[in-house]
Amino acid sequence: MDTNSAEGALNEVAGKVESAVGDVLGDTGTQLAGKARELSGKAQQLCASTTSLVRETTAESPFTAIAVVALAGFVAGALWAHGPSGRDYRR
C-alpha cells in the first residue's frame, strides 16, 4: 500500500467519523464536510490504484502501452486538426 492509498483510506475514515458527528449534532454543514472528505478519500484511493495498475501494465508490456499512447495522440491530433464545425450558434 503506497502513501496515497493509505492517506486516502485515512481521509475516508475521518470523513465517516466527521459525518457521524454531524449526524449526532444535527449539523448539516459538518455532515456535508464529512461526506466530501469521505468521497475525497475514495477518489484518492482510486487514483492510487489506477496509477499502480498503469505502472504494472507498462512494465509488463511496454509495446502495448506505446501503442495505446500513439493511438490516443493520433485521435487527439485528428480532432484538433478538424477544428470547430464552423457553425456560429450565437445570435
Sequence and secondary structure as in RCSB ss.txt:
>XXXX:A:sequence
MDTNSAEGALNEVAGKVESAVGDVLGDTGTQLAGKARELSGKAQQLCASTTSLVRETTAESPFTAIAVVALAGFV
AGALWAHGPSGRDYRR
>XXXX:A:secstr
  HHHHHHHHHHHHHHHHHHHHHHHT HHHHHHHHHHHHHHHHHHHHHHHHHHHHHHHHH HHHHHHHHHHHHHH
HHHHHHH   S     
